């Protein structure tokens, strides 16, 4: 539940938090792909995963010699052990792989990762 500042006005931080909690994975995917496209990234998202290896991350992005692989999750979404395994193996192989969540989109972190040239990892790797 959002907290209100004096005078009954919701704070910007609480508004972003409420937006992030309400955002679905599909909404996050559309927003990320829109930002990526505007910045010249090529993206690949497999619509139907039937018949593919389980746990492969949701989104592959390529631009100017950079490769990002990201699993997209809601605020409360949990990684499966298979997803953790893929992310750990990709990272160990030197790939910039990680997890993006709605709060990272709304804070500008995802946009920052799309515009920076350094390798970043969006979430610590841990075994569930």
DSSP file (Angstrom, degrees, kcal/mol; ACC not computed):
  #  RESIDUE AA STRUCTURE BP1 BP2  ACC     N-H-->O    O-->H-N    N-H-->O    O-->H-N    TCO  KAPPA ALPHA  PHI   PSI    X-CA   Y-CA   Z-CA
    1    1 A X              0   0    0      0, 0.0    17,-0.0     0, 0.0    13,-0.0   0.000 360.0 360.0 360.0 128.0    0.0    0.0    0.0
    2    2 A X        -     0   0    0      1,-0.1     2,-0.3    13,-0.0    13,-0.0  -0.294 360.0-133.1 -64.1 146.4    1.5    3.4   -1.0
    3    3 A X        -     0   0    0      8,-0.1     8,-1.0     6,-0.0     2,-0.4  -0.747  19.7-136.1 -95.4 149.2    2.4    5.8    1.8
    4    4 A X  E     -A   10   0A   0     -2,-0.3     6,-0.3     6,-0.2     3,-0.1  -0.857   5.6-134.8-111.7 142.4    1.4    9.4    1.4
    5    5 A X  E >>  -A    9   0A   0      4,-4.5     3,-1.7    -2,-0.4     4,-0.7  -0.320  55.4 -60.2 -78.9 170.3    3.3   12.5    2.1
    6    6 A X  T 34 S+     0   0    0      1,-0.3     3,-0.4     2,-0.2    -1,-0.2  -0.252 129.4  34.0 -52.1 139.0    1.8   15.4    4.0
    7    7 A X  T 34 S-     0   0    0      1,-0.2    -1,-0.3    -3,-0.1    -2,-0.1   0.490 129.2 -79.7  89.7   4.2   -1.2   16.7    2.2
    8    8 A X  T <4 S+     0   0    0     -3,-1.7     2,-0.5     1,-0.3    -1,-0.2   0.681  86.6 143.1  79.9  18.4   -2.2   13.2    0.9
    9    9 A X  E  <  -A    5   0A   0     -4,-0.7    -4,-4.5    -3,-0.4    -1,-0.3  -0.793  49.4-127.4 -96.2 131.8    0.3   13.1   -2.0
   10   10 A X  E     -A    4   0A   0     -2,-0.5    -6,-0.2    -6,-0.3     2,-0.1  -0.527  28.0-117.0 -74.0 141.4    2.0    9.8   -2.8
   11   11 A X     >  -     0   0    0     -8,-1.0     4,-2.2    -2,-0.2     5,-0.2  -0.455  18.2-118.7 -77.4 152.8    5.8   10.0   -3.0
   12   12 A X  H  > S+     0   0    0      1,-0.2     4,-2.5     2,-0.2     5,-0.2   0.888 114.6  52.7 -57.2 -40.2    7.6    9.3   -6.3
   13   13 A X  H  > S+     0   0    0      1,-0.2     4,-2.2     2,-0.2    -1,-0.2   0.911 110.5  46.5 -64.3 -41.7    9.4    6.4   -4.7
   14   14 A X  H  > S+     0   0    0      2,-0.2     4,-2.3     1,-0.2    -1,-0.2   0.857 110.7  53.3 -69.0 -34.2    6.2    4.8   -3.5
   15   15 A X  H  X S+     0   0    0     -4,-2.2     4,-2.4     2,-0.2    -2,-0.2   0.929 110.2  47.2 -64.9 -45.0    4.6    5.4   -6.9
   16   16 A X  H  X S+     0   0    0     -4,-2.5     4,-2.8     1,-0.2    -2,-0.2   0.900 111.0  52.6 -62.3 -40.1    7.4    3.6   -8.6
   17   17 A X  H  X S+     0   0    0     -4,-2.2     4,-2.2     2,-0.2    -1,-0.2   0.918 110.1  47.4 -62.3 -43.2    7.2    0.7   -6.1
   18   18 A X  H  X S+     0   0    0     -4,-2.3     4,-1.5     2,-0.2    -1,-0.2   0.901 112.8  49.6 -65.2 -40.4    3.5    0.3   -6.7
   19   19 A X  H  X S+     0   0    0     -4,-2.4     4,-1.2     1,-0.2    -2,-0.2   0.926 110.6  49.9 -62.4 -44.8    4.1    0.4  -10.5
   20   20 A X  H  < S+     0   0    0     -4,-2.8    55,-0.5     1,-0.2     3,-0.5   0.900 109.3  51.1 -62.9 -41.6    6.8   -2.2  -10.2
   21   21 A X  H  < S+     0   0    0     -4,-2.2    -1,-0.2     1,-0.2    -2,-0.2   0.829 112.6  46.8 -65.4 -31.3    4.6   -4.5   -8.1
   22   22 A X  H  < S+     0   0    0     -4,-1.5    -1,-0.2    -5,-0.2     2,-0.2   0.647  88.4 106.5 -85.1 -15.6    1.8   -4.3  -10.7
   23   23 A X     <  -     0   0    0     -4,-1.2    52,-0.4    -3,-0.5    79,-0.2  -0.460  60.2-144.9 -73.9 131.4    4.0   -4.9  -13.8
   24   24 A X     >  -     0   0    0     -2,-0.2     4,-2.2    50,-0.1     5,-0.2  -0.434  25.7-110.2 -85.6 165.9    3.7   -8.3  -15.4
   25   25 A X  H  > S+     0   0    0      1,-0.2     4,-2.6     2,-0.2     5,-0.1   0.881 120.3  53.4 -62.7 -37.8    6.6  -10.1  -17.1
   26   26 A X  H  > S+     0   0    0      2,-0.2     4,-2.4     1,-0.2    -1,-0.2   0.895 108.1  49.5 -65.1 -39.7    5.1   -9.5  -20.5
   27   27 A X  H  > S+     0   0    0      2,-0.2     4,-2.2     1,-0.2    -1,-0.2   0.903 111.6  49.6 -64.8 -40.4    4.8   -5.7  -19.8
   28   28 A X  H  X S+     0   0    0     -4,-2.2     4,-2.8     2,-0.2     5,-0.2   0.929 110.1  51.1 -62.8 -45.3    8.5   -5.8  -18.7
   29   29 A X  H  X S+     0   0    0     -4,-2.6     4,-2.7     1,-0.2     5,-0.2   0.931 110.6  48.1 -57.9 -47.9    9.5   -7.6  -21.9
   30   30 A X  H  X S+     0   0    0     -4,-2.4     4,-2.0     1,-0.2    -1,-0.2   0.909 113.5  47.5 -61.3 -42.1    7.6   -5.1  -24.1
   31   31 A X  H  X S+     0   0    0     -4,-2.2     4,-2.4     2,-0.2    -2,-0.2   0.929 113.4  47.1 -66.0 -45.2    9.2   -2.1  -22.3
   32   32 A X  H  X S+     0   0    0     -4,-2.8     4,-2.9     1,-0.2     5,-0.2   0.932 112.9  48.8 -63.3 -45.4   12.7   -3.6  -22.5
   33   33 A X  H  X S+     0   0    0     -4,-2.7     4,-2.5    -5,-0.2    -1,-0.2   0.868 110.3  52.4 -63.8 -35.1   12.4   -4.5  -26.2
   34   34 A X  H  X S+     0   0    0     -4,-2.0     4,-2.1    -5,-0.2    -2,-0.2   0.947 112.7  43.5 -64.6 -48.4   11.1   -1.0  -26.9
   35   35 A X  H  X S+     0   0    0     -4,-2.4     4,-1.3     1,-0.2    -2,-0.2   0.935 114.9  50.2 -60.4 -46.4   14.1    0.6  -25.2
   36   36 A X  H  <>S+     0   0    0     -4,-2.9     5,-2.8     1,-0.2     3,-0.5   0.915 109.5  50.3 -60.8 -44.8   16.5   -1.8  -26.8
   37   37 A X  H ><5S+     0   0    0     -4,-2.5     3,-1.5     1,-0.2    -1,-0.2   0.909 108.1  52.6 -60.7 -43.4   15.1   -1.2  -30.3
   38   38 A X  H 3<5S+     0   0    0     -4,-2.1    -1,-0.2     1,-0.3    -2,-0.2   0.773 110.5  49.4 -63.7 -25.4   15.4    2.5  -29.9
   39   39 A X  T 3<5S-     0   0    0     -4,-1.3    -1,-0.3    -3,-0.5    -2,-0.2   0.338 123.4-102.3 -97.4   5.8   19.1    2.1  -28.9
   40   40 A X  T < 5 +     0   0    0     -3,-1.5     2,-0.2     1,-0.3    -3,-0.2   0.632  69.9 146.9  87.8  13.9   19.9   -0.2  -31.8
   41   41 A X      < -     0   0    0     -5,-2.8     2,-0.5    -6,-0.2    -1,-0.3  -0.596  43.6-137.8 -81.4 143.8   19.9   -3.5  -30.1
   42   42 A X  E     -B   62   0B   0     20,-2.9    20,-2.4    -2,-0.2     2,-0.3  -0.878  28.5-164.5 -93.7 133.7   18.8   -6.7  -31.9
   43   43 A X  E     -B   61   0B   0     -2,-0.5     2,-0.4    18,-0.2    18,-0.2  -0.897  15.8-165.6-124.0 151.6   16.7   -8.8  -29.6
   44   44 A X  E     +B   60   0B   0     16,-2.2    16,-2.2    -2,-0.3     2,-0.4  -0.983  11.2 169.6-136.6 125.1   15.5  -12.3  -29.6
   45   45 A X        -     0   0    0     -2,-0.4     2,-0.6    14,-0.2    14,-0.1  -0.987  29.5-135.3-133.5 123.1   12.7  -13.7  -27.4
   46   46 A X        -     0   0    0     12,-0.4     3,-0.1    -2,-0.4    -2,-0.0  -0.684  12.0-161.2 -81.7 120.3   11.3  -17.2  -28.1
   47   47 A X  S    S+     0   0    0     -2,-0.6     2,-0.5     1,-0.2    -1,-0.2   0.902  78.4  32.4 -69.4 -42.2    7.5  -17.0  -27.9
   48   48 A X        -     0   0    0      1,-0.1    -1,-0.2     2,-0.1     0, 0.0  -0.970  60.2-172.2-122.3 122.6    6.9  -20.7  -27.4
   49   49 A X    >   +     0   0    0     -2,-0.5     3,-2.2    -3,-0.1    -1,-0.1   0.381  39.7 131.9 -96.4   4.5    9.4  -22.8  -25.5
   50   50 A X  T 3  S+     0   0    0      1,-0.3     3,-0.1     4,-0.0    -2,-0.1  -0.354  78.1  15.1 -58.6 130.7    7.9  -26.2  -26.2
   51   51 A X  T 3  S+     0   0    0      1,-0.3    -1,-0.3    -2,-0.1     2,-0.2   0.462 105.9 107.9  85.8   1.4   10.5  -28.6  -27.3
   52   52 A X  S <  S-     0   0    0     -3,-2.2    -1,-0.3     1,-0.1     2,-0.2  -0.628  83.5 -78.9-106.3 168.9   13.5  -26.4  -26.2
   53   53 A X    >   -     0   0    0     -2,-0.2     3,-1.0    -3,-0.1    -1,-0.1  -0.443  55.1-114.1 -63.6 132.6   15.8  -26.9  -23.3
   54   54 A X  T 3  S+     0   0    0      1,-0.2    -1,-0.1    -2,-0.2    -4,-0.0  -0.371  92.1  26.7 -68.9 147.8   14.2  -25.8  -20.0
   55   55 A X  T 3  S+     0   0    0      1,-0.3    -1,-0.2    -2,-0.1    32,-0.1   0.320  73.3 149.2  90.5  -8.3   15.5  -22.8  -18.2
   56   56 A X    <   -     0   0    0     -3,-1.0    -1,-0.3     1,-0.1    27,-0.1  -0.367  56.5 -98.9 -60.6 137.0   17.0  -20.8  -21.1
   57   57 A X        -     0   0    0      1,-0.1    14,-0.2    26,-0.1    -1,-0.1  -0.079  25.5-119.9 -59.6 158.7   16.7  -17.1  -20.3
   58   58 A X  S    S+     0   0    0     12,-0.2   -12,-0.4     1,-0.1     2,-0.4   0.799  85.7  35.5 -69.4 -34.1   13.9  -15.0  -21.8
   59   59 A X  E     - C   0  70B   0     11,-2.5    11,-2.8   -14,-0.1     2,-0.4  -0.978  51.3-168.4-139.5 133.4   15.8  -12.4  -23.8
   60   60 A X  E     -BC  44  69B   0    -16,-2.2   -16,-2.2    -2,-0.4     2,-0.4  -0.977  15.8-173.1-116.2 130.7   19.0  -12.2  -25.9
   61   61 A X  E     -BC  43  68B   0      7,-3.0     7,-2.8    -2,-0.4     2,-0.4  -0.980   3.7-177.1-127.3 136.8   20.3   -8.8  -26.9
   62   62 A X  E     +BC  42  67B   0    -20,-2.4   -20,-2.9    -2,-0.4     2,-0.3  -0.999  12.6 150.7-136.1 135.1   23.2   -8.0  -29.3
   63   63 A X  E >   - C   0  66B   0      3,-1.9     3,-2.2    -2,-0.4   -22,-0.1  -0.870  66.8 -16.3-163.2 130.7   24.6   -4.6  -30.3
   64   64 A X  T 3  S-     0   0    0      1,-0.3     3,-0.1    -2,-0.3   -23,-0.0   0.840 129.2 -41.3  46.2  50.2   28.1   -3.4  -31.4
   65   65 A X  T 3  S+     0   0    0      1,-0.3     2,-0.4     0, 0.0    -1,-0.3   0.535 113.8 117.2  79.9   5.6   30.0   -6.4  -30.2
   66   66 A X  E <   -C   63   0B   0     -3,-2.2    -3,-1.9     2,-0.0     2,-0.4  -0.868  43.8-165.7-109.2 142.7   28.0   -6.8  -26.9
   67   67 A X  E     -C   62   0B   0     -2,-0.4    29,-0.8    -5,-0.2     2,-0.4  -0.993   6.5-178.7-126.9 124.7   25.9   -9.7  -25.9
   68   68 A X  E     -Cd  61  96B   0     -7,-2.8    -7,-3.0    -2,-0.4     2,-0.4  -0.976   5.7-170.4-120.2 136.5   23.4   -9.5  -23.0
   69   69 A X  E     -Cd  60  97B   0     27,-2.3    29,-1.9    -2,-0.4     2,-0.4  -0.994  15.1-179.0-126.2 125.2   21.3  -12.5  -22.0
   70   70 A X  E     -Cd  59  98B   0    -11,-2.8   -11,-2.5    -2,-0.4     2,-0.5  -0.971  26.3-149.2-132.6 138.3   18.6  -11.7  -19.4
   71   71 A X  E     - d   0  99B   0     27,-2.7    29,-2.5    -2,-0.4     2,-0.5  -0.871  26.2-144.0 -93.1 135.0   15.9  -13.6  -17.6
   72   72 A X  E     + d   0 100B   0     -2,-0.5     2,-0.3    27,-0.2    29,-0.2  -0.885  25.0 170.5-106.1 132.6   12.9  -11.4  -16.9
   73   73 A X  E     - d   0 101B   0     27,-2.2    29,-0.6    -2,-0.5     6,-0.0  -0.977  32.2-117.0-138.7 150.2   11.0  -11.7  -13.7
   74   74 A X        -     0   0    0     -2,-0.3     3,-0.5    27,-0.2   -53,-0.1  -0.210  49.6 -90.4 -70.5 175.4    8.3   -9.9  -11.8
   75   75 A X  S    S+     0   0    0    -55,-0.5   -54,-0.1   -52,-0.4    -1,-0.1   0.901 130.9  32.9 -56.0 -42.2    9.1   -8.4   -8.4
   76   76 A X  S    S+     0   0    0    -55,-0.2    -1,-0.2     2,-0.1   -55,-0.0   0.491  92.1 123.0 -94.8  -3.9    8.0  -11.6   -6.7
   77   77 A X        -     0   0    0     -3,-0.5     2,-0.4     1,-0.1    -4,-0.1  -0.295  49.1-148.3 -64.4 140.7    9.1  -14.0   -9.5
   78   78 A X        -     0   0    0     -2,-0.0     2,-0.3    50,-0.0    -4,-0.1  -0.859  12.2-120.5-112.0 144.7   11.5  -16.7   -8.5
   79   79 A X        -     0   0    0     -2,-0.4     2,-0.2     1,-0.0    49,-0.0  -0.599  26.5-129.8 -77.1 140.4   14.2  -18.3  -10.5
   80   80 A X     >  -     0   0    0     -2,-0.3     4,-2.5     1,-0.1     5,-0.2  -0.501  26.7-108.3 -80.4 160.8   13.9  -22.1  -11.0
   81   81 A X  H  > S+     0   0    0      1,-0.2     4,-2.3     2,-0.2     5,-0.1   0.874 122.3  53.6 -56.6 -36.1   17.0  -24.2  -10.3
   82   82 A X  H  > S+     0   0    0      2,-0.2     4,-2.3     1,-0.2    -1,-0.2   0.895 108.1  49.1 -66.6 -39.2   17.4  -24.8  -14.1
   83   83 A X  H  > S+     0   0    0      2,-0.2     4,-2.6     1,-0.2     5,-0.2   0.920 110.5  50.6 -65.1 -43.3   17.3  -21.0  -14.7
   84   84 A X  H  X S+     0   0    0     -4,-2.5     4,-2.8     1,-0.2     5,-0.2   0.918 109.4  52.4 -58.8 -43.4   19.9  -20.4  -12.0
   85   85 A X  H  X S+     0   0    0     -4,-2.3     4,-2.6    -5,-0.2     5,-0.2   0.924 109.9  47.1 -59.7 -46.6   22.1  -23.1  -13.6
   86   86 A X  H  X S+     0   0    0     -4,-2.3     4,-2.9     2,-0.2     5,-0.2   0.941 113.8  47.7 -60.5 -47.4   21.9  -21.5  -17.1
   87   87 A X  H  X S+     0   0    0     -4,-2.6     4,-2.4     1,-0.2    -2,-0.2   0.912 113.2  48.0 -63.0 -42.2   22.7  -18.1  -15.7
   88   88 A X  H  X S+     0   0    0     -4,-2.8     4,-2.5    -5,-0.2    -1,-0.2   0.930 114.1  46.2 -63.0 -45.1   25.6  -19.4  -13.7
   89   89 A X  H  X S+     0   0    0     -4,-2.6     4,-1.4    -5,-0.2    -2,-0.2   0.899 113.3  49.0 -66.3 -40.5   27.0  -21.4  -16.6
   90   90 A X  H  <>S+     0   0    0     -4,-2.9     5,-2.5    -5,-0.2    -1,-0.2   0.927 113.1  47.2 -63.8 -44.2   26.6  -18.4  -19.0
   91   91 A X  H ><5S+     0   0    0     -4,-2.4     3,-1.9    -5,-0.2    -2,-0.2   0.907 109.2  53.7 -63.5 -42.1   28.3  -16.1  -16.6
   92   92 A X  H 3<5S+     0   0    0     -4,-2.5    -1,-0.2     1,-0.3    -2,-0.2   0.797 105.0  56.2 -62.5 -27.7   31.1  -18.6  -16.0
   93   93 A X  T 3<5S-     0   0    0     -4,-1.4    -1,-0.3    -3,-0.2    -2,-0.2   0.399 126.6-101.8 -84.7   3.2   31.6  -18.6  -19.8
   94   94 A X  T < 5S+     0   0    0     -3,-1.9     2,-0.3     1,-0.3    -3,-0.2   0.541  75.5 141.2  91.8   7.1   32.1  -14.8  -19.8
   95   95 A X      < -     0   0    0     -5,-2.5     2,-1.5    -6,-0.2    -1,-0.3  -0.626  59.9-120.4 -84.1 141.0   28.6  -13.9  -21.0
   96   96 A X  E     +d   68   0B   0    -29,-0.8   -27,-2.3    -2,-0.3     2,-0.3  -0.675  55.7 157.5 -78.7  92.7   26.9  -10.9  -19.5
   97   97 A X  E     +d   69   0B   0     -2,-1.5     2,-0.3   -29,-0.2   -27,-0.2  -0.908   3.2 119.3-123.0 146.9   23.9  -12.7  -18.2
   98   98 A X  E     -d   70   0B   0    -29,-1.9   -27,-2.7    -2,-0.3     2,-0.4  -0.950  52.8 -72.9-176.5-164.4   21.5  -11.8  -15.4
   99   99 A X  E     -d   71   0B   0     -2,-0.3     2,-0.4   -29,-0.2   -27,-0.2  -0.939  29.1-161.8-120.0 136.7   18.0  -11.0  -14.2
  100  100 A X  E     -d   72   0B   0    -29,-2.5   -27,-2.2    -2,-0.4     2,-0.3  -0.966  10.7-175.5-118.1 139.9   16.0   -7.9  -14.9
  101  101 A X  E >>  -d   73   0B   0     -2,-0.4     4,-1.3   -29,-0.2     3,-1.2  -0.862  40.2-101.0-128.6 161.5   12.9   -6.9  -12.8
  102  102 A X  H 3> S+     0   0    0    -29,-0.6     4,-2.5    -2,-0.3     5,-0.2   0.837 118.4  58.4 -54.1 -37.9   10.4   -4.1  -13.1
  103  103 A X  H 3> S+     0   0    0      1,-0.2     4,-1.6     2,-0.2    -1,-0.3   0.835 104.2  52.9 -64.3 -29.1   12.0   -2.0  -10.3
  104  104 A X  H <>>S+     0   0    0     -3,-1.2     6,-1.7     2,-0.2     5,-1.0   0.834 109.3  49.2 -72.9 -32.3   15.2   -2.0  -12.4
  105  105 A X  H ><5S+     0   0    0     -4,-1.3     3,-0.8    -3,-0.2     6,-0.2   0.945 113.7  45.3 -66.8 -48.3   13.3   -0.7  -15.4
  106  106 A X  H 3<5S+     0   0    0     -4,-2.5    -2,-0.2     1,-0.2    -1,-0.2   0.765 111.1  52.5 -71.1 -25.7   11.6    2.0  -13.4
  107  107 A X  H 3<5S-     0   0    0     -4,-1.6    -1,-0.2    -5,-0.2    -2,-0.2   0.626 114.2-114.6 -82.5 -13.0   14.8    3.1  -11.6
  108  108 A X  T <X5S+     0   0    0     -3,-0.8     4,-2.3    -4,-0.6    -3,-0.2   0.392  82.5 121.6  94.5  -2.5   16.6    3.5  -15.0
  109  109 A X  H  ><S+     0   0    0     -5,-1.0     4,-2.4    -6,-0.3    -4,-0.2   0.904  74.3  49.1 -61.9 -42.0   19.1    0.6  -14.2
  110  110 A X  H  > S+     0   0    0     -6,-1.7     4,-2.0     2,-0.2    -1,-0.2   0.934 111.3  49.1 -64.7 -44.8   18.1   -1.3  -17.3
  111  111 A X  H  > S+     0   0    0     -7,-0.3     4,-1.2    -6,-0.2    -1,-0.2   0.896 110.3  52.4 -59.8 -39.7   18.4    1.7  -19.6
  112  112 A X  H  X S+     0   0    0     -4,-2.3     4,-1.7     1,-0.2     3,-0.5   0.916 108.8  49.3 -61.6 -43.8   21.8    2.3  -18.0
  113  113 A X  H  < S+     0   0    0     -4,-2.4    -1,-0.2     1,-0.2    -2,-0.2   0.839 109.9  52.2 -65.7 -31.8   22.9   -1.2  -18.8
  114  114 A X  H  < S+     0   0    0     -4,-2.0    -1,-0.2     1,-0.2    -2,-0.2   0.722 116.1  39.6 -75.7 -20.5   21.7   -0.8  -22.4
  115  115 A X  H  < S+     0   0    0     -4,-1.2    -2,-0.2    -3,-0.5    -1,-0.2   0.610  99.3  86.4-104.1 -14.1   23.7    2.3  -22.8
  116  116 A X     <  -     0   0    0     -4,-1.7     4,-0.1    -5,-0.1    -3,-0.0  -0.417  63.6-147.6 -84.1 162.3   26.9    1.5  -21.0
  117  117 A X        +     0   0    0     -2,-0.1     2,-0.2     2,-0.1    -1,-0.1   0.472  68.7  94.7-105.5  -5.0   29.8   -0.4  -22.6
  118  118 A X  S    S-     0   0    0      1,-0.1     2,-0.3     0, 0.0    -2,-0.1  -0.518  83.0-103.6 -88.3 157.5   31.0   -2.2  -19.5
  119  119 A X        -     0   0    0     -2,-0.2     2,-0.3     2,-0.0    -1,-0.1  -0.609  44.0-178.0 -77.4 133.9   29.9   -5.7  -18.5
  120  120 A X        -     0   0    0     -2,-0.3     2,-0.4    -7,-0.1    -7,-0.0  -0.919  22.7-150.1-130.6 156.8   27.3   -5.9  -15.8
  121  121 A X        -     0   0    0     -2,-0.3   -23,-0.2   -25,-0.1     3,-0.1  -0.986  10.6-155.7-129.6 121.5   25.6   -8.6  -13.9
  122  122 A X  S    S+     0   0    0     -2,-0.4     2,-0.3     1,-0.2   -24,-0.1   0.606  70.6  17.1 -80.7 -14.7   22.1   -7.7  -12.8
  123  123 A X  S    S-     0   0    0    -23,-0.0    -1,-0.2     0, 0.0   -23,-0.0  -0.965  84.2-100.4-157.1 137.7   21.6  -10.0   -9.8
  124  124 A X        -     0   0    0     -2,-0.3     2,-0.4     1,-0.1    -2,-0.0  -0.267  41.5-117.0 -58.0 143.7   23.8  -12.1   -7.6
  125  125 A X        +     0   0    0    -38,-0.1     2,-0.3   -37,-0.0    -1,-0.1  -0.692  45.8 157.9 -85.0 131.4   23.9  -15.8   -8.5
  126  126 A X        -     0   0    0     -2,-0.4     2,-0.6     0, 0.0   -38,-0.1  -0.993  42.7-115.1-149.9 152.3   22.7  -18.1   -5.9
  127  127 A X              0   0    0     -2,-0.3   -46,-0.1     1,-0.1    -2,-0.0  -0.783 360.0 360.0 -88.9 125.6   21.3  -21.6   -5.8
  128  128 A X              0   0    0     -2,-0.6    -1,-0.1   -48,-0.1   -47,-0.1   0.524 360.0 360.0 -66.0 360.0   17.7  -21.6   -4.7
